[in-house]
Amino acid sequence: MHPILHHPLEPVLLVEGEADYEFLSQALRIIRPSRRIEIMFLGTLTDGDKSGGVDEMRKYVRENAAAIKSRRPDSPVIVILDWDASDKESSFKKGFGAADPFKVMTWPEKESNPHLGASFRGVERFYSDRIIELAIAEEAPIAKKNDETCVVTQKDYNEQVKPALRALVRKGLGADDLTFASPFIKRILEQAGA
């Protein structure tokens, strides 16, 4: 059976990578949607031979459009893109019609944590101040500008900050940690019928 069809009765959220997977998994445990939702990223669909990212995800969607279209209408595949990939949303929709069990949604930058600058790529920009402060306390190389906006270099972000934030998310989130993320997650659940 095609991996995208392994959960035929549940909507599938297809996210860019493992950090998105872990954060949304924790968030759904807190929000408790009315039906089961499966969260996947390329590593879970391709025996781990693809690392993820928006371009690999788009390629996967194009190559597997027929399988996606064969899903039940009430159990769509919903692609969740990072806020900094909003310009790629329309390219994912090519080849799909409004009636197909396929949707694309992008984290809205305007709803991100205002204390986190654009150097926080991806879902991490929606993390709570508490998670960021814990990372700083654990000596993650996050700097604060005069206006209290947190920033990080790209090298430090990829090598130290992102792994530190993932470790904190794995330890568990509370409802207050979803302050910036929950409005968008609720819209995702509406699209999923949950």
Secondary structure by P-SEA (a helix, b strand, c coil): cccccccccbbbbbcccaaaaaaaaaaaaaacccbbbbbbcccccccccccccaaaaaaaaaacaaaaaaccccccbbbbbccccccccccccccccccccbbbbcccccccccccccccccccccccaaaaaaaaaaccccccccccbbbbcaaaaaccaaaaaaaaaaaccccccccccaaaaaaaaaaacc
